[in-house]
Amino acid sequence: MRHRSAGLETLAEHTDSATAALGIVRETRAFSPHLTLARIKERLDLQPLREAVVALPTLDFGQFEAARFFLYQSTLKPSGSVYTKLADFPLAKR
């Protein structure tokens, strides 16, 4: 089950508009909120992980409130990605 958040979609739209104004090409794919937990370089058999997730009593992993988000630059290098924090954006409370 996937949960949609209008707030996240609005943030993505505003971010896309702001970066487009800077000359960055707009994203053409549909917005898909996600959390990257790991990046794996070599191929692994992910079937045991899939089975473990399906066996969980619930896919509800809880919730949290974000007070800010960070803009990172990702630079791919042979040794792996290097992430550089470029900016810190506080989120307004409602």
N, C-alpha and C positions, 0 to 999 in steps of 0.2 A: 504494500500500500504506500502510495506517495502522497505526501501532504504538500499543498501549494500555499504559498504565502504571498498575498497581494503586495505586502510591504517589500519583499525581496524582488518581486517582478518590477515594482515601481523603481526601486533603487537601481536595478539593472538597466531599465529604460533611461533613467536620468544619467547614469554613468555612460551609456552608449551615446547619448546626445552630447554630453560634455566632451567626450573624447573625439567625437565626429567634428565638433567645432574646432578641435586642434589639428584636424587633418587626418585622423586615424579612421580607417575604413570601418563602417558599421558592421556589426556581427549579423550574418544572414541566417544563422541557425536559430531555432527556437530556444528561448531561455530554459535552462535545465539546472536548477540549484543542486549543488552536490558538495560533498566533503571528501577531499582526498586524504586517505589515511596512510597510504604508502605508494611508492612507485617501485615496480619490480623490473629489473633490467632483463633477466633471463626468463624464459618460459617456465612456468610452474604448473603443476596439476592443481587447479583451483576447485576441483570437484569436492574434496573434503570440506573446504571452507563453505561452499554453496550448501552442502548437506547440513553443516552445523548451523548455518543461518536459518534454513528452512525448519530445523528442529527446535528453534527457540520458541518459548511460549508466547512471545509477542515481538513484533518488530518496532514497538514503541521504545525508543532509546532515551526518552525524556525530552526536556526542553530547557532552554536557557535564554536569557535576555542579553543581547549584545549592546554595549554602550558605545562602541567605536569599531571602526574597521581600518585596516592598513592597506596601502597600495604598495605592492612589491614588484620589482623588476626581476624576471627570471632569465638568467643567462646560462645557456646550455654549454657545458664544457665536457671534454672526454672523461673527466673524473666524476661528472654528475652535474646537476643543476646548482647554480649559485644564486641565492635570493638576496636582494638588496632592498631594504625598506626605503621607500621614496617619500611616503606621506602618511599621516595619521588623521583620520576623519572621525570626530565625535558624532554620534547619532543623537538627534533631538528626542527628548522624552515627550510623550503625548499626554 
